[in-house]
Amino acid sequence: MSVEQEQTERTIRCLVAKVGLDGHDRGAHVIARALRDAGFEVIYSGLHRAPDEVVQAAVQEDVDVVGISILSGAHNTLVPKILDGLKEYDAFDDRLILVGGIVPDDDQEELRGQGVDEIFGPGASMEEMIDYIHQNAPER
């Protein structure tokens, strides 16, 4: 790799966010570490974030990927609020939006229709997620 290539390549920035009252964050920590080890720059939101806090973090940190970890079953309420907030700040179109956790099949199509790019449920591998980000992260 030439020096010029190194200077022009940009590290993909990922926000791993825990939204709502869901207090289970072991998986989010594992994912954050795996993304870091794969060479991404990772920001972890911490527990119990409001949708607006996730939006603010995504905008302020200028992330390429917003990963929303949710196990509480409130995905149909909280994820659309994050999507709407990103749209309000004109920060939706150039970001990859991922959801991880337990999302019933019937709800996945609706979330994708609202703008979620991919949903990784139980059993998804880290390699699958990392490959998806590499292939789909927006070039900015």
N, C-alpha and C positions, 0 to 999 in steps of 0.2 A: 504494500500500500504506500502510495506516495505521500509526502508531507501535505500536499495540497488536498488530497482525498481525506486525510485525517482531519484537516481543518474544516472541511466542508461537511463531513458527516456529523450528524447531530444525534445525541443520545435521546432515545425515546423516554419521555417523562410520563410516569403512571401515578395516578392517585388511587389508592386502595381505601375505600370508604365504608365505614359501618354506619348505617343510618337507622334511626328509630330506637326502639327500646331493646332491640336484640343485644343481648349481653354475651354472645358466643363469638369470640374473636380468634380462637386458636387457628382456624382455617385461614382467616385473613392474614395472620402473622406468617403462616407457612407460605401463602401465596406471595406476600410481599417479599419474603426472603428469596423465594425461587425466582421472582422477577429481577430482583437485585443481582442474584448470582448469574442471571442470563444477560446481564449488562445494561438493564434498564435503570433509570433513575426513579426511585420509588418514594412517594410521600404516603404515609399512613395517617388516616384522619383520627384514629382513636375511636373509642366506643361512644354510642349514644348521640350521634350527630344529627342535627335537624337537616332536612333537605337543603335549606338555604345555606347552611354552613358548608355543605358539600359543594354547592355551586360556587360559593365564595372561594373556597380552597382551589377548586378547579380553575377558576378565572385568575386568581392571584398567582398561582403557581404555574400558569400557562401550560397545563399538562396536555399531552397528546391522547392519553387514555384515561377514562374515568371508569374504574372498576367498583361496582357497588355490590358489597357482600350483604346478603339479607337472608335470614333464616326464620324470621318471625311470622311470615305469612302476610305481611303488610306491603308486599311488593306492588300491588295494584294501586295503592294509595301513595306510597313514598317515591317510587321510581318516577311516575309521571310528574310529580312536583319538581324533582331534580331536572328532568328533561325540559319542563316549562321554564325553570330558572335559567338553564343554559341558553335557551332560545331568547329569553328576555335580555340576556347580556350579549347576545349575538356570538355565543361561544358554543353553539351546538354543531354546526355543519362541519367544522374541521377537527372534531374529536371523535374518537372511537369510544362507544359506550358499551360496557360489558356488565352483565349481571351474573353473580355467582351465588349459589345457594339452592334452596328448595323452591322451585317454581313449577307448579303443576302444568302439564302439557297444554291444558285448555287456556291457561293464562299466557303462555309463551308467545303465541301468535299475536295476541293483542299488544303485548309489550314491544314486540318487533315492529308492529304497525305504528307504534307511537315513536319509534326511533332507536330502540335498543338494537345494537348491531349483532350481539351474540349472547347466549345464555349458557353458562357452564354449570351443570348440576352435579349432584353426587356421582362419582365415578369418572368425571372428566380428569384427564391427566394434565400435569403441569406442562409437559411437552406440547400437548395439543393447544393449550392456552398460549404458550410462548410462541409457537408457530403461527397461530392465528394473529397475534399482535404484530409479529414481524411482517406478515403478509398484508395486513389491513390497516396498520397505523397510518394516519394521514401524513403526507409529505408536506412540510410547511417551510 
